[in-house]
Amino acid sequence: MEKKLLLAIDGSKNSLLTIDYVQRLLHFCPEVKLVFFHVLPPIPPLYNEGPLDPKAHNQLNQWKKKQKEAIEGVLNKTKEKLIKGGWSDSQIQIRIQAKRIGPARDILFEADQGMVDAVVMGRRGLGKMAEMFLGSVSNKIIQGSSTAPVWIIGGKVTNSNILVAVDGSENAKRAVDHLSFILGSCADEGIKILLFNAYPGLLTLAGPRIIPNLSEFPISRQQYEDKTNSLFEECEKMLLEAGVTPGSIKKKTCFKCSDIGKAILSEARKGGYGTIVMGRRGISKAKEFFMGSVSNRILQQAEDLAVWIIN
């Protein structure tokens, strides 16, 4: 079954790293189709004030032409590089368009119209805080995407192994289902997958979590482990049915991880997992991204990691 990925490319180093990431992870998946999508920058408002004389109008047309030629050169060169690496010409499409509403909304519209299976883009912003809280394109895409999963590539990702955060929610199951779909029918290239669960401690107002003794609560540790193992088996079955090699799947529950986001990031770095796959969390998008959700924290701190957010 065809899998279509929309790669939002603006010509920056970070955006081009998304292509490297997809090439490294999915070069053995012949059913994957890539759409390199670029929104041309608009003319600065200063140059639109008042009527333009013919010379000024010609200069603006020249500027727009050079902008398009420049990004076409970058994307065509990248496409040629992928073809030399084994991709077929039919797997890669280049789409360049003028800004219609704004970069984020134009990307989301293209994703909806093109019925893509994921939007892939690099991290943007001057810094982590600016990126997540000052209206970056990537943040707007994550908040605005109601259907397509969003993959945020945080720099140069060198490891193809994948950690899936599993917490028993329907979103977490959808995350596993999305990963199964993406890897389905791909040749086995030795990708390791970890199904990871962190026992949720009790969050205090001061920030740190308290890890309660389960023997003092109605659910015992054994009952929690049984419930989690049942969930792991369900997720593993989805992956196996997609064709993932049984020996490549591992499962782990952390009972002493007081901070879930920190535990996921630590496990990914310690275990050599370059990608974190997780479901969207929170009662609403606003609460999820501005009230300290797990997904928000991971997105902020996932340097040199890819994070897939599944709706």
C-alpha atoms as one frame of an Amber mdcrd trajectory, in Angstrom:
protein
   0.000   0.000   0.000   1.309   3.436  -0.974   2.504   5.735   1.822   2.765
   9.405   0.961   4.897  11.793   3.006   4.826  15.567   2.581   8.241  17.060
   3.378   7.974  20.787   4.086  11.231  22.217   2.732  12.238  25.868   3.045
  15.818  25.452   1.844  17.372  25.788   5.306  19.841  23.257   6.681  17.275
  22.013   9.214  14.639  21.395   6.564  17.094  19.538   4.319  17.969  17.280
   7.252  14.401  15.973   7.075  15.237  14.515   3.663  18.360  12.839   5.073
  16.232  11.389   7.868  13.593   9.928   5.552  16.278   8.591   3.210  18.040
   6.817   6.062  14.882   5.397   7.647  12.802   4.469   4.590  15.192   3.942
   1.691  14.208   0.248   1.698  10.455   0.983   1.379   9.490   1.008  -2.332
   5.876   1.977  -1.595   6.851   5.287   0.025   6.184   8.401  -2.064   7.811
  11.727  -1.144   6.417  15.180  -1.909   8.998  17.958  -1.513   6.777  20.972
  -0.796   7.949  24.585  -0.709   6.000  27.799  -0.156   7.719  30.742  -1.842
   8.327  33.737   0.452   5.982  36.701  -0.128   7.111  40.142  -1.263   7.882
  42.232   1.850   4.977  44.648   2.532   7.301  47.663   2.143   7.561  47.009
  -1.598   3.796  46.835  -2.052   3.092  50.343  -0.796   1.677  52.451  -3.588
   1.800  51.951  -7.365   4.993  50.536  -8.875   6.728  51.946 -11.922   7.735
  49.462 -14.653  11.365  49.214 -13.467  10.357  48.429  -9.870   7.793  45.915
 -11.087  10.445  44.237 -13.208  12.858  44.043 -10.251  10.223  42.314  -8.116
   9.524  39.828 -10.901  13.244  39.123 -11.188  13.441  38.595  -7.421  10.530
  36.116  -7.477  12.076  34.295 -10.441  15.430  33.947  -8.649  13.719  32.705
  -5.482  11.953  29.972  -7.440  15.063  29.021  -9.415  17.097  28.775  -6.206
  14.732  26.385  -4.429  14.187  24.386  -7.635  17.943  23.915  -7.844  18.157
  22.714  -4.241  15.239  20.297  -4.546  16.228  18.903  -7.941  19.770  18.320
  -6.695  18.408  16.536  -3.624  16.089  14.425  -5.779  19.008  13.393  -7.994
  20.979  12.409  -4.902  18.134  10.165  -3.693  17.753   8.563  -7.119  21.465
   7.754  -7.139  20.918   6.199  -3.704  18.269   3.810  -5.022  15.012   5.771
  -5.036  13.023   5.831  -8.268  12.015   9.005 -10.076   8.335   8.114  -9.603
   8.756   8.070  -5.816   9.663  11.763  -5.595   7.530  14.760  -6.514   8.474
  18.437  -6.245   5.778  21.051  -5.597   6.539  24.759  -5.326   3.829  27.365
  -4.890   3.405  31.024  -3.994   2.183  31.849  -0.505  -1.617  31.808  -0.334
  -2.455  32.320   3.340   0.704  31.563   5.318   3.357  28.809   5.355   1.710
  26.711   8.080  -1.823  26.896   6.709  -0.600  26.361   3.151   1.251  23.220
   4.266  -1.806  21.916   6.138  -4.027  22.603   3.124  -1.620  20.752   0.838
  -1.513  17.830   3.299  -5.316  17.614   3.376  -5.732  17.977  -0.381  -2.955
  15.511  -1.140  -4.228  12.987   1.410  -0.729  12.452   2.797   0.036   9.958
   5.550   2.377  12.298   7.434   3.813  15.801   7.351   7.583  15.835   7.871
   9.435  19.005   8.819  12.474  20.307  10.636  12.630  22.226  13.879  12.340
  25.988  13.509  12.828  29.059  15.714  15.787  30.799  17.285  15.643  28.519
  20.297  13.510  25.896  21.964  11.338  28.359  23.874  10.916  30.637  20.865
  10.073  27.669  18.705   7.373  26.250  20.913   5.751  29.403  22.257   6.235
  32.194  19.714   4.312  30.854  16.772   6.848  28.878  14.770   5.666  27.107
  11.641   6.315  23.672  13.167   4.255  24.481  16.253   1.366  25.770  14.142
   1.466  22.604  12.036   1.328  20.361  15.112  -1.566  22.299  16.605  -3.420
  22.657  13.311  -3.149  19.113  12.002  -6.332  17.248  12.910  -5.716  14.101
  10.867  -2.214  13.639   9.441   0.563  12.676  11.861   3.395  15.219  12.123
   7.049  14.193  12.224   9.371  16.825  13.688  13.038  16.193  12.895  15.226
  17.843  15.522  18.533  18.109  13.684  20.762  15.311  12.415  19.261  11.966
  13.410  21.825   9.204  12.961  20.069   6.172  14.463  17.150   4.370  12.782
  15.916   2.541  15.907  12.466   3.570  17.169  10.985   4.024  20.656   7.183
   3.966  20.923   5.700   5.538  24.051   2.807   3.315  25.124   0.474   4.393
  27.927  -2.733   2.491  27.230  -4.570   5.406  25.627  -6.248   5.134  22.232
  -3.778   7.719  20.899  -0.890   5.478  21.904  -2.478   2.559  20.056  -2.951
   4.767  17.006   0.742   5.630  17.236   1.639   1.938  17.001  -0.842   1.498
  14.168   0.762   4.404  12.250   4.248   2.963  12.734   2.994  -0.451  11.575
   1.512   1.132   8.453   4.709   3.060   7.616   6.973   0.032   8.072   4.560
  -2.413   6.420   5.920  -4.047   3.237   9.385  -2.583   3.851  12.457  -4.766
   3.556  13.934  -5.725   6.924  16.900  -3.455   7.562  17.461  -4.365  11.192
  15.470  -1.520  12.769  14.971  -2.125  16.490  11.675  -1.099  18.094  11.111
  -0.542  21.820   7.597  -0.431  23.279   8.166   1.739  26.354   5.835   2.370
  29.273   6.566   4.608  32.248   4.464   4.125  35.373   2.840   7.525  36.071
   3.777   9.003  39.402   1.677  11.618  41.220   2.504  15.140  40.058   2.957
  17.759  42.793   2.445  21.497  42.473   6.189  21.971  42.940   6.873  19.873
  39.867   8.492  16.591  41.020   6.386  13.439  40.937   5.862  11.087  43.852
   6.036   7.390  43.056   3.445   5.665  45.269   3.735   2.149  46.611   1.212
   0.157  44.604   0.707  -2.307  47.467  -1.218   0.443  49.262  -3.661   0.940
  46.379  -6.438  -1.225  44.888  -4.209  -2.041  41.886  -1.083  -3.993  42.767
   2.200  -3.874  40.890   1.463  -7.326  39.499  -1.927  -6.178  38.229  -0.336
  -3.137  36.603   2.331  -5.329  34.991  -0.344  -7.761  33.724  -2.342  -4.884
  32.247   0.756  -3.378  30.624   1.940  -6.738  29.269  -1.472  -7.262  27.684
  -1.133  -3.850  26.037   2.396  -4.692  24.861   1.132  -7.928  23.303  -1.615
  -6.040  21.460   0.893  -3.500  20.112   3.423  -6.185  19.217   0.742  -8.074
  17.273   0.066  -4.978  15.140   3.769  -4.659  14.320   4.193  -8.359  13.545
   1.168  -8.362  11.249   2.796  -5.479   9.362   5.870  -7.637   8.758   8.230
  -6.419  11.483  10.709  -9.116  12.513   9.739 -10.601  15.933  13.268 -10.417
  17.332  13.474  -6.697  16.622  10.729  -5.772  19.125  11.512  -5.183  22.786
   9.247  -4.133  25.681  10.064  -2.211  28.833   8.196  -0.682  31.771   9.903
   1.793  34.076   8.482   1.834  37.622  10.918   4.384  39.027  10.571   7.078
  36.376   9.009   9.968  38.247   8.997  12.231  35.169   7.491  10.521  32.126
   8.818  12.958  29.508  12.311  12.848  30.972  12.157   9.045  31.152  11.213
   8.722  27.473  13.994  11.073  26.355  16.539   9.371  28.606  15.603   5.902
  27.363  15.786   7.040  23.735  19.273   8.526  24.154  20.589   5.754  26.382
  19.220   2.974  24.193  20.217   4.474  20.856  16.737   5.215  19.525  16.685
   8.031  16.980  12.897   8.285  16.711  10.200   8.684  19.374   6.649   7.808
  18.319   3.814   8.936  20.558   0.151   9.863  20.558  -1.132  13.375  21.132
  -2.007  13.929  24.777  -4.145  16.371  26.705  -7.830  17.207  26.910  -7.470
  19.908  24.264  -4.752  21.185  21.950  -4.360  24.366  23.982  -3.899  22.470
  27.239  -1.655  19.943  25.559   0.849  22.457  24.260   0.747  25.143  26.932
   0.166  23.299  30.194   3.185  21.017  30.396   2.089  17.900  28.541   4.480
  15.031  27.974   4.447  15.512  24.207   5.216  19.210  24.539   8.208  18.621
  26.791   9.618  15.957  24.502   9.231  18.208  21.458  11.103  20.984  23.233
  14.020  18.824  24.332  14.384  16.258  21.537  17.626  17.546  20.038  19.004
  15.265  17.318  15.910  13.099  17.643  12.815  12.725  15.490   9.426  12.908
  17.204   6.264  11.611  15.557   3.044  13.071  16.983   0.006  10.971  16.104
  -3.531  12.337  16.365
